[in-house]
Amino acid sequence: MGDCLFCKIARGEIPSKKVYEDSEFFAFHDINPVAPVHFMLIPKLHVASLLEADASHAALLGKMLLLAPKLAKEQGLVNGFRTFINTGRGGGQEVMHLHIHIIGGGHIPPMVRRG
């Protein structure tokens, strides 16, 4: 998608603080981090969200999930980290390009309050 923010970042048209890049994926630090380490992992292939993913994306999704812990460890998150994928506007997704947030370091509060 020509006007997609994350596609432009992956193509180098918009500057970012790169964490990782290969032929299929790009990872970069979030510009508004919620934790000491907060970066996003995106496929270079434009997939708007998990709502649009299908069986043809199975290998891509699997590779993303295997790459996330490798990159997290390289960023110093050896004791654990959180991953999350906001899906669709109703799920809090702001940029319509599939991405995994990887966050950690410091105190990470629970995702859902219990009680």
C-alpha positions as CSV (number, residue, x, y, z in Angstrom):
1,M,0.0,0.0,0.0
2,G,1.6,3.2,-1.1
3,D,0.2,5.5,1.6
4,C,0.5,3.1,4.6
5,L,2.7,4.6,7.3
6,F,4.4,1.3,8.2
7,C,5.0,0.4,4.6
8,K,6.7,3.7,4.2
9,I,8.8,3.1,7.3
10,A,9.8,-0.4,6.1
11,R,10.8,1.1,2.7
12,G,12.9,3.7,4.4
13,E,10.8,6.6,3.2
14,I,10.1,7.7,6.8
15,P,12.9,7.5,9.4
16,S,12.8,5.1,12.2
17,K,15.0,3.6,14.9
18,K,15.5,0.2,13.3
19,V,15.8,-2.9,15.4
20,Y,15.9,-5.5,12.6
21,E,15.4,-6.0,8.9
22,D,15.4,-8.9,6.5
23,S,13.6,-9.6,3.3
24,E,10.3,-10.3,5.0
25,F,10.2,-8.3,8.2
26,F,11.1,-4.9,9.7
27,A,11.3,-4.0,13.4
28,F,11.6,-0.6,14.9
29,H,11.2,1.3,18.2
30,D,7.8,2.8,19.0
31,I,7.8,6.6,18.9
32,N,5.6,6.7,22.0
33,P,7.0,3.8,24.1
34,V,4.9,2.5,27.1
35,A,7.9,0.7,28.6
36,P,11.7,1.0,28.6
37,V,11.8,-1.4,25.6
38,H,9.0,-1.0,23.1
39,F,9.3,-1.9,19.5
40,M,7.1,-3.2,16.7
41,L,7.6,-6.1,14.4
42,I,5.9,-5.8,11.0
43,P,5.8,-7.9,7.9
44,K,7.0,-6.0,4.8
45,L,4.0,-7.6,3.0
46,H,1.0,-5.3,3.6
47,V,-1.6,-7.1,5.6
48,A,-4.0,-4.7,7.3
49,S,-4.7,-6.7,10.4
50,L,-5.3,-10.2,11.7
51,L,-8.9,-9.8,10.5
52,E,-7.5,-9.9,6.9
53,A,-5.0,-12.7,7.5
54,D,-5.8,-16.1,6.0
55,A,-4.3,-19.5,5.5
56,S,-1.9,-18.0,2.9
57,H,-0.3,-16.0,5.7
58,A,0.3,-19.0,8.0
59,A,4.1,-19.2,7.4
60,L,4.5,-15.4,7.7
61,L,2.7,-15.3,11.0
62,G,4.7,-18.3,12.3
63,K,7.9,-16.7,11.4
64,M,6.9,-13.4,13.1
65,L,6.1,-15.2,16.3
66,L,9.4,-17.0,16.3
67,L,11.3,-13.8,15.5
68,A,9.7,-11.8,18.3
69,P,11.5,-13.6,21.2
70,K,14.9,-13.5,19.3
71,L,14.6,-9.8,18.9
72,A,13.3,-9.3,22.5
73,K,16.4,-11.1,23.9
74,E,18.7,-9.0,21.6
75,Q,17.1,-5.9,23.1
76,G,17.9,-7.1,26.6
77,L,14.6,-8.6,27.6
78,V,16.1,-11.9,28.8
79,N,13.6,-12.3,31.8
80,G,10.5,-12.0,29.7
81,F,8.4,-9.5,27.7
82,R,4.9,-8.9,26.6
83,T,3.6,-9.2,23.0
84,F,0.3,-7.9,21.8
85,I,-1.5,-7.3,18.5
86,N,-4.3,-4.8,18.4
87,T,-6.7,-5.9,15.7
88,G,-9.1,-3.5,13.9
89,R,-10.3,-0.2,15.1
90,G,-12.5,-2.0,17.8
91,G,-9.3,-3.6,19.1
92,G,-7.4,-0.4,19.4
93,Q,-5.4,-0.7,16.2
94,E,-4.2,2.8,15.1
95,V,-2.1,1.9,12.0
96,M,-3.8,-0.5,9.6
97,H,-0.8,-2.7,9.0
98,L,-0.4,-5.9,11.0
99,H,2.2,-5.4,13.8
100,I,3.3,-7.0,17.0
101,H,4.2,-4.8,19.9
102,I,7.0,-6.2,22.0
103,I,7.4,-4.4,25.3
104,G,9.4,-5.0,28.5
105,G,11.9,-3.8,31.0
106,G,10.8,-2.2,34.3
107,H,7.4,-2.8,35.8
108,I,4.8,-4.0,33.2
109,P,1.3,-3.8,34.8
110,P,-1.2,-6.6,34.1
111,M,-3.2,-6.3,30.9
112,V,-6.5,-6.9,32.5
113,R,-7.5,-6.0,36.0
114,R,-8.9,-8.8,38.0
115,G,-11.4,-8.5,40.8
